[in-house]
């Protein structure tokens, strides 16, 4: 039997009762979107498994078997497992590793392995040089997962060529043995797939109906997770538990739909900035993953009728408590243009990390003695949330019992559904990204690719 979702969404501080009229939403403003949610849910059901596939991923047990088996094999011999990819082909991997591996290296509790996971999501020459120097002595014990849905992204393909060359030139190394390619299953669409088939590489598919930023629960995110010792079944179970809540057409039973509607209403009421602020060091990268999902899905020139609408909220990543001493000043006293989403974790790591005993503590610091870091961390979140409320700043909280594979799976699914509903509300196609294409074409032109024009430079 499927276990239940454990995430809770607290929206109270988005409404006028909490933050005051003119700042908070009137319940009727959100209620009036409930019929639209019924319509959108019906449309999502029709499209499910057709042109939208992310919600099907947690049920793919065959993939989980394959990933677990490949993950075990790789963890058996790899000192390093390196992901070569960018955007949606990298951020999910980074989020999983940051959330579930100990902060200063090492493996998730109980996994017992030794592989270091590296995600190389930039081609900055200094980074590439440092990377090759770093990995050089361990090259025969390093595996590379080249991830690109299109199978042609210049950044990833240049990394692929560079590493393949390196492996070819190094004694005891073999690209075909050490590189795993994750790409579109259709050779007509992916050059990497064609190349992998020709040379006999191990390959994993990214389903045709799953775009880059919606692919974290496919082989894209799961393989590095498995090699790193993450329980991928738990990740998928958590996602499935949330999926069963987010496919409801009743807005108040569907946290993703409610969240999307409330944030959209705030956007319409003049709050175009959405801040993602987990109070969890380990979820810091989730905020970056969220920013990409939000920005690339909703920031669009064209509406669904192909007319110019130039729309989309601006996402910002923050992390508690660190950013209380940075951007929080702006969030509390700056323009009334933001909505903040907190992620609150009941048990952040060890509950009882005591700050210190009371003996010998200066009188001014006695309030800290006998308390734990957990006490202080939670107090700071409550204090910040209340201060924002009292200053009429809309905020909401996603509450989790802990950071685990299961709750991370829930968060991934929640946000992917929320952005899907948001796409309908903003009237845009949440699944394309035409804006970044022009830059890609210009890059190809500048690099001399046949048939591509460079930009005008002055
Ligand atoms: O979400 C997306 O579609 C993008 O961010 C892509 O993941 C990114 O552009 C990389 O593309 P690809 O996976 O084709 O290399």
Boltz pocket constraint, residues with backbone or C-beta under 6 A from the ligand:
constraints:
  - pocket:
      binder: B
      contacts: [[A, 86], [A, 87], [A, 88], [A, 89], [A, 147], [A, 148], [A, 149], [A, 150], [A, 151], [A, 152], [A, 153], [A, 156], [A, 211], [A, 212], [A, 213], [A, 214], [A, 296], [A, 433]]
      max_distance: 6.0
